[in-house]
C-alpha cells in the first residue's frame, strides 16, 4: 500500500521507487445506464463527484452540462445527480464545475454521413434537370409568342380606334 502526503492542493504518493504527485481537486464522472438503441430510447445520465482516490465525494455543486452543443446547469447534491435523455441516438456530453476537473462522455453511435451519389444517380438527376429546363424554356417561348400576339392585337385595336376617332372628328366638323 502506498503512503499519501498532502501539501496544499497537491497529493504526493510515496512509493518504493519514488514519489508521484497529482492535485487533490475532486473530479466529475459521467456514466449512463445503457446505450440508446433508437432516438426514442430513454437513457439515464448520472453525474458524480469523486475525490482524488476515485472514491465518491458527498459534495454539492452546480455542474454545467453541454449536451450536443446545448448548455444547461444541473445541481449535484451529496455528490450525485441524474438526468434522463431522450430524442437522439447519439449524445456528446461534457460536464464542468468550478474547482473540479471536468468530464466528457460519448453516448450511442453517431449516424453515418450520407454516401455520395453514384455516377448513374448523378446522370439521372442531370437528365431530370435538363428535361425541366427544356420544359421551362418551352413555357417561356410560348409566353413570349403569346405576348407578341397580344401586343400585335392591341396595336391593331389601337389603330382601329384611332381611325374611328378620326372619322368621328371629321363627321363632327362637317
N, C-alpha and C positions, 0 to 999 in steps of 0.2 A: 504494500500500500504506500502511495506517495504521501509526502507531507506538503501542506499548503502554508504559505505565509502571505498575508495581505498587507500591502504598503500603499495607502491612498486608494486609488481606483485600480491598482494592478494586483493580480493574484499570481504569486510565484509558486510553481510546483517544483519541490525539491526531490530529485530523483537520483539514483545511484550514479548516473553518467553525467549529471549536471543539473542546471536549473532551466526550466522553460517558463514562459510567462504569457499572460493574456489579461485583458482588462476584466473588471468584475461587473461590467454592465449586464443587466438582465437582457434577455432577448425574446423575440416573438417566435412562435411556431404556428404555422398554418397547416391544417390537416382536414381531410374530408372523410365522410363515412363510406363513400363509393365513387366510382367514375360514372358520369351520366351516359346513358345509352341512347338517349334522344333529347331533343330540345325541351320536351315537357317533363323530363325526369327530374324530380327534386333531389338536390343533394344538400347535405349539411356541412357548412364550412365552420370549423372550430378554430378560434384564435386563443392561444395560450401564452402565458408569460412564464419563462423559465430562468433559473439562475445560471451562473457560470459553470455549475457542475451538471447541468441538464435536469435538475430537479424542478418540479412546479413551484412557482413563487406566487403566494397568495397576495398579489398586489392589484391595485386599481389603476386603470389608465384609459385615456381616450386614444383609440387606435384609428389612424387614417387609412382606410382601405381604398385601394384603387382596383376596381373590378372591370375588366375590359375597357379601360380608359376612363371610367366614370368614378368620381371620388365620393366617398361618404365616410362619416365618422361613426364608430361603434364604441360604446363604453364597455370596457372589460372590468368585471367585478370579481374580486377574490381570485384573480389570475386566469379566468377562463370565460369565454363567451362564444355564442354560436349564432349563425345566421343561415337561413335557408335560401338557396339559389335555384331558380327555375327559368326556363325560357331559352337557354342556349346549350348547344352540345359541347362548347369549349369556353373555358374561362382562364384569363390571365389575372392572377390576384397578387397584389403587393400590399404589405402591411407595414406601417411606420408609426412609431410612437416616440414622443420626446424622451430623451435619456435612455433609450433602449435600442438594441440592434434590431433592424427590420428583417422581414422575411418575404419570400416570393414563392408562388406555387402555380403550376400549370395543371389545370383540371380538364380531363376529356381529351379529345383529339381534334386538332384543327382540320376543318374541311379542306380537301384538296382543291387547289386552284383549278379553274376550268381549263380543259385541254384546248390547245389552239385548233382551229378548224383545219380539216384536210383540204388538199387541192381540189378534190371533187366538190366538197361543200362550198368552197370559195367560187368555183366555176358556176355552180348552180345559183348561188346568190348573185354573182355578176350577171348572169343571164336574166334573172328576175329584174335586176335594176335596169338593164338595157331595155327590156320589154316595157317597164314602167316609164322610162324616159321617152321611148318611141310613142307610147300612148299619150303622154303629156304633150309631146311635140305635135302629134296629130290633132289633139284638142286645141292647142294654141293656134295651129294653122287654120282649123275650122273657125275659130273665134275671129281671127284676122279677116278671113274671107267674109264672114257674116258682117263684121264691122265695115268693111269696104262696101259691101252691097247696101247696107243701111245708109251709109254716108252718100252713096250714089243716089239712092231713092230719095233721101232728104233734099239733096241738091236739085233733083228733078221736081220735087214738090215745091221747093222754094222758087224755082224758075217759073212754074205754072202760076204760083200765087203772084209773083211779080208781074207776069203777063196779064193776069186777070185784073190786078190793081191798075196797071197802065190803061187797059181797055175801059175800066170803070172811070178813071180820071178823064179820059178823052170823051166818054159819053156825057159826063157832067159838064165839061167845058163847052160842048157843042149844043 
